[in-house]
Amino acid sequence: MHKRNITLTAMVLAAIITASFYLFPGLNHSDVLGVFYFPAILLAVVLSGGSHSPSEVYGWSAFVAYTLLYGVAYLVCYVLLLEMYLLRRSLPELDKALNDLRNGESHSSLYLRHVGNALKDLEVRRRRHYLLQPVEEIDLDLEPDVFAAHAIANLNTKHPVARLMRRLGSHISNQQGPAAAKTMITRIRSDARELSEKARRAGN
């Protein structure tokens, strides 16, 4: 997730919501909102030194703080769900890679091509969203098998790559068991390192 963009978006939302409540006082009478913003009342009392009648400045400061907090929480939940949705879109290509592995395909570029297509599709979709942090090190112009090899071998700590590999491992485990999943993931990482090194020597 793009922490800076999430924070900026939450600040804009907080400003809009605060302005709405300031310009339209009738919004303050909602019982549901009262439950959500009850902690803001307590915060206003604390900021005012324990006074039961905090000043308007303390009241609005607490309101803005909690609005910002709720905005960040909402956006983080949205981003997490969005990441899960985009990852699920890659499952068809992962199924093809798994079929190649299960059928004993010896040429690594065959199944890595499917993994690369899944990763590329995932990263392309992620870059369309303002709240998601793109992986700048990923070169979308590479061939799918080289793309997958480079990502798995060199960018395995990046969230999209790590999540996709965990999803692939989980997919294999569900179908063939944990032992087979461990063996296949080890093979994928080994083949990825080998192909990545060959591509590097070839200048790709």
N, C-alpha and C positions, 0 to 999 in steps of 0.2 A: 504494500500500500504506500501511497505517496503522502508521507506525513505532513509535508509543507502544504500541499494542496488541500488536504483534509482540514488542517488548522485554518487556512485562509477561508475555505468554504464555510466552516463552522462559525467563523467570526462574522462573515457576511450574513448568514442566517440569523445569528444572535442579534445583529444590528437591526435586521428587518423585523424580527419578532418583538424586540424591545420597542422599536418605533411604533409598531402596531398597537401594543398595549398602552403606550403613552398617548397616542392619538385617539384611541378608542377605549376609554376607561371601562366600558361595559363588558369588555372581555375579562376583566378581573373577577367577575362574579361566577365564573365557571367552577363547579365543585370538583370536576376532574382535574382541572389545572391547579386547583387549590391543593389537592393531594400531592401532585408532582412538585409543586413549588413550596410546600411546607418547610423543607430543609432550608430554602432560601430565607424564610422568615427567621428561622433560628440563627442562620449566619448573620443576618442583619442585626439581630439582638447582640450577638457576640461582638461584631465590629463596633457597635455603639457602646461597648463597655458594659453590657448587661442591662441597658435601659429597656423598659417595656414599651417605650415609644421611640423607636429609632428614627433618625432623621431621614428625609427623603433621599439624600445622597447615599446613605448606607443601604436603604431599602432597594434602590435601583442598582447599586453596585452588586448586591447579593443576587438580584434577579438576573443581571447580565452574566454573572459568574456561572449560575446554574443553567441558564439558557445555553451558554457556550459549552458547558460540560455535557448537557443532553445532546447538543448538536454533534459534538465529537463522537459520543457513544453511538448515536444513530448512524453516522457516516461510517464508522468502523464496522458496525454490524452489516451495513449495506455492502461495503467492500469485501468482507469475508464471504458473504453469500454470493457476490458477483464472481469472486475467484473460484468458488466451488462450482458455480454454473459453467464458467468458461472451461474449467478443467473437465467437467463431464462431457463437454462438446468434443473432447479429444479421444474419448473412449473407442469410437469405431476404428481409428487408426491404430490404437494400442491393441485392439483385438486382432488386427491383421498382423502386427508384429508378433503377438503371442502365438498365432497360428504358425507363422514361419519358424519360430523357436520350437514349438511343440512338434512340428513335422521334421525337425532335425536339419533345417537348412544350414549348410556349413558356411555359406558366404555371408559375412557380417553385414555387407552393404544392403542386403535384401531386407532384413528386418529393421536395420537402423534407418533405412529410408522411411519406413512407416513411423518410427519414433520421431524422426526429424520432421515429418509432415505434421505430426501431432504437436510438437514443440513450436514449430513455425506458426501454425494456425493459432495456438494459444497466445504466443507473443504478439502476433498481428492484432488480435482482438484486444489484448491488454493495452496496447498502445493507443487504442481508440478512446480509452477512458481516462478522463482528467484525474481521477482519484487513484489510479494505479501507477506504481513506479515502474517505468520500463527498464528492461535490462539492456543498457546501452552497449555492453560488450558483445551482445548477440548480433551477428551479421546475417541479416535475412537474405542476402544475395547468394549465400553458399548453397551448394547442392544439398538436398535433404539428408543424405547419409553422412556427409562431412559436417553438416550443420549439427546433427545429433551427436556425432562423435566429439566435436569441439565442445558442445555444451555440457555433455556428460563428463568428459575428461577434465575440463578446465573451469566450468562454472557450476559444479555440483552443489555449491553452497548457496547459490541464488535460489530464492523462494520458488519461482515457477518451475525450474529444473528439478529441484528437490521434491516438490509436491508431485510432479508428474512421475518421477521415478518411484516415489512411495506408492502412488496410485497403481502403477504398473506392477510393483511388487505385491500389493494387496490383491490385485486382479489375478495374478498367477497363483498366489496362496489360496484364494477362494476356489480356484479350479483344480489345482494340483497339489496343494498342501504347502506348508512353510518350508520344508526341506527343498522342494523343487524351486520354490520362489527364490530362496537364498542362492541356489546354484545358478539359476538363470540370470539373476541380477549381477552376480559376480562375473559371469561370462559377458554380459552386456557391457559392464564397466571395463573389462579387459579388452574386448574388441574395440570399444570406443577409444581407449587410450592408443591402441595400435593404429587404428585408422586416422586418428587425429595427428599422430606423429608422422605418418606417411604423407598426409596432406600438407603438414608443415614443411616437410623436406621438399615436397613438390612445389611449394610456394603458394598454396591455397590457404 
